[in-house]
């Protein structure tokens, strides 16, 4: 009986996270922002119209799988005319109504998430944007709480011409080809 008690005491800590958990993206806690130079000023845009899920074992974040979707019609630059050009000519939202990311792997030196302690990881996957699919790697910082709340912050740089995205001209200056993107994904554990 003593051997069984010892085995139980040893195994319980490793089985706490053994089950896969699903986290659902919370739009109010999520956003994608971008910044691109227009020579004489920087253009900033934001959207919170994110949806999706994150599944995996918090005891081994390399098992995580993400499926995230963004509605590009909701990007806002605080300029109605610029928003219209961005949506109609650059992103062509009627032709390409969503931007999607599906992960294919997660790399991290720290396997287990610890409540309240940030973890660094790199998420690899397929970004579907403007009718194209490309492999990307996104370095992220994950903050997880054992109460069932998680955030992941990551940055990505893209070259607009690589995605066939129209770069408008303002007076004599064309929008820069390089765009910086910051993603914050907030998610809550799905309740059964």
C-alpha positions, 0 to 999 in steps of 0.5 A: 500500500505504501508503494501505491501511495508513493507512486500516486504522489509522484504521478499526480503532479505530471497528470494535472496538465495531461488533458488537452484544453481548449481556449476560445479567443475573446475579441475584447481582449484581442487585437491586431495592430499594424504600422506602415510608413507613408514617408511623411507620417506613419499609418496605424491601424487596429482591429479586434475582430478576431476569432478562433481557438487554441488547443493544447496541454499547458504542461507542454506548450509545444503541443499547442495548435492555434486557429485564428481568423481576422475580419479585415473589413474591421481594420480602422486607421481613423481616416475614412478615406484611407480605410476605404482604399485599404479595404477596397484596393489594398486588402480587397476584402470582398474578394478575400474576406478573412485573414487566417493563421493555422499553426503547425508547431510551437518551439519553446525552451520552457515546456510547461506554462506556470501561472503568472510567469511569462513564457517565450515561444516561437509559433510556426504556421501558415498565414493566409492573406490576400489569396496567398498562403505562406509559412511564417514564424512568430515569436510570442510571449505567453501569459497564462493564469491557472484561472483559465485566462491566457494572452499571447503577444507577438510581432511579425514583419511583412513585405506588402509586395510579397503578398500582392497588396496594392500600396497607395500613393499619397501625393508623391509618396508611395506607402512603404513596402514594409509593414510591422504587425503586432498581435495580442490574442486573449483567450479563455478556457472553454467550459465543458 
